[in-house]
């Protein structure tokens, strides 16, 4: 199995989901061939890689002769990608930033428009395989889950400080966890006696409520929900879609890779709305021209990894790529 820049957020949390040999670093990006084929990097075109990770997608853009602005919230990712892509330094600009802050980054660089963009949403293999980051059920570590220094509160802060009602909302909305009420009730009882500090403590507490019956750990969805809440991932996605779309030049293509249904639903609806010529509502006498239309939808259905890629990288099977073109 090869490594991916960003991978299946549920399966990577499994206790028995060990990384493949050589996967303790950043390596081959998911859907790389499809990304290059649809986004069409070429000499002179300026691309934004909003989720740099290990630099795999950016490397493909640079190999095609494009210029790249790479963003990532994670300083470790930026350092690694900077070393990996050192030979392209004259065409590469790296910044530690959330892709939701694209406008501020481009303004600081004096750039008005970009010729293409990609965001690849999720957690990197490196983050998940590093116990001290607190993302994974594979190894015990601090209950952290922050993707970058711009995030103030840890997962431990959420578990120990949020109201029961808010924790239930987080688990239901971000983790689609059906047992949210029972889990939260147990966590609240335990935190009074001893605050949660490690991923192992949280995983064990959830297992007290939901016994393990299959391959997937009972706490998988809890960890996903907390990670999304800690990093405001869905809010960042919505803001990032708006910020990047506003800076695309005519003819520029914008691709988004997602790994779970919550993200994909947001991207699907956003791209559909902004590429529809007409909009209609039940209370309207007739459809109206869509004032928000700026795109041509290139992928009516998302692009999935090929059987060959999922065979080589089982963690890639949840990836979906959607692409639009600025008109």
N, C-alpha and C positions, 0 to 999 in steps of 0.2 A: 504494500500500500504506500502510495506517495503521500507527501504532506500537502496541505492546502493552506492558503492564506486565511480563508474564513470558511468555517465548516458548520455542520449540522449542530445547532445549539443544544439539542436534546441528547443525541447519542454521545456527544463528547463529554457529557456529564456523568455517564455511566461509570460505576465503580470498576467494571471489568473492561472498559473501553480503553485499553492501553494503546499509546501511539506506536506506529510502525517504526522499525529501525530507522534512525536518522531523522525522526520527526520531532526532535526536541528543538527545532529551529523553524524558520520560515522558508518555504520552498515553492513548489509549483502551484500557481493560482488556479482556482476552479473556472471552468468554461473559458479558458484562455483563447482557444481557437475561435470560438463563437464571438467573443468580445472583439477580437481583432478584425474578424470578417465583417461585423456589423458596424463597428465604430470607425473603421477605415483610417487608422493613424497614418500620417504621411509627412514628409519633410515640410517644415514651415508651419505646421498646425500646432496650436497650443492646446494641450489637454490638461484637464484637472482630474487627478486621482484623489478623490475625497477620502478614501480609506486606504492609505498606502500599505499598511501591514508590512509584509516582508519585501515589498517592491516587485512582486511577480508580474502584475499587470503593467505597472509602469515600465518595467524592463522591456516588455513587448512593444509598448508605444515608442520607447526610445530606440529600439532596434529598427523600427520602421522609419526613423528619422524625425519623429515629432519632438516637440519641446513639452516638458511636463512640470506641472506644479503638483507636488505631493503633500497631502495633509494627513496628519494622524494625531490623535489625542495622546498616544502612548510614546513617551520619549525613547523607550527601548526599541520600538519599531522603527522610529526615525533613525536612530543610531545604526541599527542593522542595515536598513535600506540604503543609508548613505554610504556605508562601506561596500555593499553589494553593487551599487550603481555608480561607484566613484569614477569609472571611466567615461561616464556620460555627464559629469558635473557641469560642463559648459552649457548643457541643455536642460538641466534639472534644478528646480528650486524646491526646497523642503521647508515646511513650516509646521510647528506643533500647534494644531488647531482642530476644532470640531468642524466637520464639513458644513454644519449648520451656520457657521460663521464665514462662509465663503465670500460674501460681499465685503466684509471687513478686510479679509486677507487680500483680495484682489485690489481693493482701494489702496491699501498700504503699498502694494507693488506697482500702482499706477496703471492697472490693467482694466480696461472697460469690458471686453468680451473675450470669450474662450471658444475654441473651435471644436471642442468635444469634452465629455465628462463621463466619469464612471464612479459609482459608489457601490461597495461590496460589503454588505452589512452583516455584522456578527462579531464573534469573538475569535481571535487568532489561535492557532494551535499553540503558539508560544505562550500566550496568556493562560490557556487552559492547562498546559503541561507544567506550568510554574506554580508550585503549591502556594508560594507566598502571595500570589495575586488573589487567591480565594475564590476562583470561579468554578472549580471542578470538584466533583465527588471522588475523583480518582485518588487524590492525596489530601491528607489533612493539612490545613493551613489557616491563617487568619481569615476571619469572615469579612472580607474586604469588597471585592468585585468592582472596584473603580477602574475605569479604562484609562484615566489620565488625571493629571494634577488639577484639572479644571473642575473635578468632581469633589464636592466638599464632604458628603456623608457616605459612610461605608454601609455595607449590608448589615453589619452588626448594629449600627445606629438605627436602621429601619426596624430590625427585629426587636430590639430592646426598648425603643422609644415610641414607635407609632401606636396609635390607638388600635384596639381590636378591630373596629369597623374599617379603618384604613388598611390594615393588613389583609383583611378578608377581601376588600376591593382589589388590592394589588394581586393577590393570588388568583382571584377569579378572572380579572380583566387581562392580566399579562401572562398568566400561566394556564388559564382555562382549567383550573383545578377544581374539580367537583366537591372535594372534601375540605374546602377552604375553612369552613366554620369550625370543624372538628380540629383541624391542624392548628389554627390560630388559638383556639381555646387552650390547647395543650401547651403551646409555646408561651402564652401569657402566664399560665400557672408556673411554668419552669423558670421564666425570667425573673420572677419575684424572688426566688431563692438564689439564683445565680445567673447573671447576665450571660448571654451567648457571646463567645469569643472566637470560636473556630468553626470551620466548615463541618468537621466531624461531629461536633456537638449538635449542630442543626440537623444534619442528615440522620443522626441517631434519634433525635426527637421526633422527626417526621415518621421514621420507621416504627416508632411506638404506636402511632395512630393508624398507619397504613402498612400492614405487613407486606413484604415483598413476595410477589407471586410469579413474576416473569423476569425477563432479562433486564428490563428497565428499572432503575432504582426508584422507590416511592417518592423521593425528594427531588426528582429531576425537574418537575414543573415548578416546584417551589423555588429552586435555584434560578431557573429561567426568569420567573416573575420578579424576583429580587434584583437580578442583574439589570433587567429592563428598567425597573423603577430607579435604581441607584444612578444609572447613567442617562435617564430620561431618553431612552433610545427612540421611542415612538414620537416624542415631541421633536427630537433632533431630526428625525426623518422628515417630518412634515415641514419643518423650517428649512431643512436642507434642500428639499425638492423645490420650494419656492425660490430660495436664494440662488441655486444653480441655474434653474430655468430662466431666471431674469437676466443672466449674464451670457447666455448662449448666443453666438452669432447665427445669422441665417444659414441654414444648411448644416449646422452643428448637430451631432447626435449625442444622446444622453442615455446611458445604460445603467440599470440598477439590478444588482443581484441580491436576492433575499433568501432566507433560510427557514422561515416559518410563516404561518398563515397570517399572523397579525401584521407583519411587515408587508407581505405580498398584497394583502387586501388594500392597504393604504396606497401602495404604488399603483396597483391596478386601477383603483378609482381615480387617482390623481391624473394618470396618463389618459384614461378614457375621457374624463371631463375636459381636459385641456386639448384634446384632439377632436372633440365632437363639434361639428359645424352647427348643429341645432340642439337646443335643450327644451325640455317640456316638463310641465308639472301638472298634476290633476286639476288644480284650480285655475289654470290658464285656459283661455278659449282656443288657443292654437300655439304651436311651438314658436320659439323665438331664436334668433341668431345668438350664438354663444359668444359673449364678449371676452371670455377667457381663453378662447382657442388660439394656441400658438404652435401646436405640434401636429405632425403627421405620425400616426401610430404605425410602427414597423412590425410589431409583434402582437397581433390580435390574441394570440395564445403565447404563454411564456415558453422560453427555450429551456429545456431540461438537459442535464448532462447526458452524453451518449452512453450506451451500454458499456463501451470500452472504458470510459472514464470512471463510471461507477464501479466497474470491476476492479480497476486499479486503485480507486479511492472510494470505498464504501461510504465514508463520511460526506461525500459530495452529493449524495442522492437527493437531498432535500432542496438543493439549489435551484432557483428559478431566475432567469434573465429576461427583463423587459426593456425595450428600447423605443425611443421616439426621436424624431428629427424636427429641429426648429424650422418653421416655415416663414 
